[in-house]
Amino acid sequence: MNTDTNTSPNTNPTTDPTTTTPITIAGMTELVHEAARRYVLADSATDARERITVKGVADFVTEVDTGVQSFLKAALADRWPHVAFLGEENGEQHADFTGLTWVLDPIDGTTNLIHDFRHSAISLALLDGDRTVKAVVYQPFSGETFTAEEGCGAYLDGRCIHVSGETEMAKALVNVGTSPYHHELAARNFEIMRRVFVDSADIRRTGSAALDLAYVACGRADAYFEMDIKLWDYAAGRLLVTEAGGMVGDWEGHDLGHRLETGVLAGAPAIFAALRDRYLA
């Protein structure tokens, strides 16, 4: 976790033992920005986001998603060929996590993208076994880049960020997720949200777990919880929060490891504890 005395953004390289090319936040960010330029922000993206495949209940993939993933998988392999890869799309969810592994959500917030809601992100994490050690979350529509590195702090566009200091639920702004792929969870989900809403300042539903976590990291929200999300949704964002002084775990507060599917709770320490103990148990 970073302290206020560290003002230099993410500078420690991770070196793959089989190559001399260091894995840096700068290198990761460069590739993520290029993927967004080509597939999210390009003039052709409007048509691509309208070419949609339905994967399941409220679960969609567009040609933007697959374009970003294909580009980044190839670009990452070209620079760091011995790092394993796991991505949301194209059936590429197999990794043994015995060494370094990329975990990519090419578009977190695909439903937002389809509706031109302009609130989506590319989320790229580097895991070393169970731990996220580097993270980039890029919101191409606002141009904001959130980065973090284990032991080096969390940053927004190069500026050190911290979770809020909020300690009272009555003053807390809480981001929530609806687990939209699981409508069978709706009754319990919305009852929990109702209770949190009544006791907090307000709740927000943004449609992107990666950005919900990033917003907790920079203090825009005091906490975030969702009953069921995937590894690629939280892998990068969790490091942003912990490096910004916050807490992340499942709904019981346990470490997430590399679980492919789990409930997630993140927040400033006092609000994290209040949600865990009084609402999510």
N, C-alpha and C positions, 0 to 999 in steps of 0.2 A: 504494500500500500504506500502511496506517495504522501509526502508532507509538503507544506507550503514552501519549504526551502528548495525544492526541486522544480525549477522552472523550465527545464529543457525537455521538449516533447520526445518521448519514445526513441531512445538512441541506442539501446543495447542490441547488437545483432545476435540472432540465433543461427548457429552454423550446423548445417546437416553434415554429419561425420563423413558422408561419402562424397561430398563436394566442397569446394573452397568458396562457393558463392554464399555470402551471408544472407539470411532472411531478415529483412528490415521492414519496419513500419512504412518507411518511405517507398520501398519497392512494392509492397502490398497495395499501398494507396494509389500509386501510379497505375497499376493494372486495374484496380477497381474503377478509378476515374475514367480510364480508357474504355472499359466495358460499358459504362453508363453513357459515354459520349457516342459510342457506336450504336447501342441498342435501345437506350431509354430516351435520350434527348434528340436523337437524329430525326429528321423529317419523316423517315419511313416508320418510326415507332408507332405513329397513330394507327396505321394499317396493321402493323404486327400485333398490337395489343388487342385488336378486334378479331384476330384469328385465335380462337379459344378451344381448348380441349377440356372436357369435364372429366376429372379424375374420381370424384366422389361427391358426397353431399356438401354443397357450398365450397367445393375444392376444385379450383380451376388452374390451368396453366396456359400461358400465351406464348407466342413466338418470341416475345421479349425475354421471358424467363429462360427459355431454352437457348436463345442466342447468347445471353449473358453467361449462362453456365458453360456452354460449349467453348466460348472464347476464353473464359478464365481457367477452365480446366486445362486447356492446351497451353495457355501462357504461363501458368504456374508450373506445369510439367516441364516446359522448356527451360525455365530458370532453375527450378529445384526438382529434378526428375525423380528423386528417391523419397519424396514426401507423398504419403498416401492421400487419397481424395475421397470425400463423401459430399454429395450434393443432393438437393431436394429432388431435382428432376432426372428424367432419363433412366430411372431405376438404379441410380448410382449411390445406394445407401449401405454399401458393404465395406466395412473397415474393421481391422482387428485391434486398433488403438495400441499396438505394441511399441510404436515410436511416434514420429511426427505425422500428423494428419491434418489436412485442410478440411474445414467444414464450411460449406457455402450455402447460403440461401440467396439465389440469384435475384429474386424480387420478393422481399418480405412485404406483404401488402398487395398481393395480386388483384384481389377484388377492388381495392382502391384504384389500382392502375387501370383496370378495365373501365371503371367509371370516371376516369380522368380526375380523381379526387386529389391527386398530386401530393400524396402522403404515403410513400413507399421507400424502401431502402434496399441497397445491396449490403449483405452481411457476410463478412469473411473472417473466420477464426482459424488460428493455428493451435492445435491441441498437441500436447506432449503427454501421451497416455491419457489420464483422466482430466488433466488440467488445461485450461485455455491459457496460453502464454502470450499470444498477440491477437489483437482484434482491430478490425476496421468496420465501421458502419457508416455508409455514405447515403445521404438523402439528396438525390440529384436535383430535385425540384427546388429545394431551398439552398442547395450548394453547401450544406453543412457536412463536415467530416468529423466523426468521433473516432478516436483511436485510444488504445490502451496497450500496455506491455507489462507483464508480470514484474512487480517490484519497481516500476518506473512511473506510475501514475496514469491518470486518464486525462484526455485532452479533447477540446473542441476547437478545430481549426488552429491547433498549436497553442491554445490557451488552457492552462491547467484548470480542471473542473473538480467540483466536490458535490456530494449529496447535500441536501438541505439539513439544517440543524433542527428541524421541527420535532417536537416531542409530544405534542397533543393531537389526538385523533380529531378533535373538534375543529382543528385548524388545518388538517391535512387534506391535500388534493391527491386523490388515489386513481391511478390508471387501472382499468380493468379489461380483461379479455373474455370473450363469450364462448371460446372453444367452438367455433361455428361448424366444425366438421362433426360435432357430436350433439345433435339436437336432443338426444335422450338425457343430457345433463342439464338442460335448460332450467327445469324447475328448481333444482338445488342451486345452480349458478346464480339465478336471478334473486333467489331468497337471500343468499349471502350478500350480493351486491346491494339489495334493498337495505339490509342492516348496516352495511358500511356507509351507504349514502346517508342514512338517517343520522349516523354518529359523526360523520366527517364534514369538512367544508363543502366537498362535492366530489363526484367521480367523473372520469373521462373514458371513452372508448374510441381509440384511434385507428384500429385495424392493422397495426404493425407492432408485433412484440419487440422486435429489435429496436425500434424507435421508442417504444414505451420504456425499455430498459435504459436507453441512452438519455431519455428525459429525466429519469430518476437520477442517473449519474451526474447530470449537470444542475440538478435542483429545480427543474421546472415542475416536476411531480415529486411527491414525497414517498410514493410507493407504487408498486404494480403487482397484480396477481392474475393468474389464469389457471384454470383447472387442468387443462390438457393441451400442451404444445410439444413441438418436436425439437430435437437437438439443434437443427440448423436455425430454428427461431431464436434460441437463447444462447448459443455457444459464444458468440462475440459479445453480446450485450452484458452477460454476467460479469465478464472481466472489466468492462467499463464501470459497472457499479462497485465492485469490490475495490478496484484501484482508486475510485473516487471516495472511498471511506464508508460505503454502504454494505449491506448484507444481502446475500442471495442464497436460496435453498429451495427445497420442495416445501409443501404446505406444512410439514412438521419441522422444518428448519434444517433438514439433513442436506449434506452435500449432493450436488446433482451428478457428479462424475461425468460419464458420457452416455447417460440414459437417452435412448432414442425417443421416448415419449414420457412425459412427466407433468405434474403440476409445478408451477414456478411462483415463488414469492420473492420480491426484491424491495428494498427500501432503505431509507434512513434508519439507523439502528432502533430507535424507540418505536417508530411506526411499524417496522418489520415485526418487532416483538409483539406489539399490540394486535396486529392482524393475525399472526400465528396463534396467539394464545386465546384470543377472544372471538374470532370470527371464522377461522379456517379449520379449527380442530375438529 
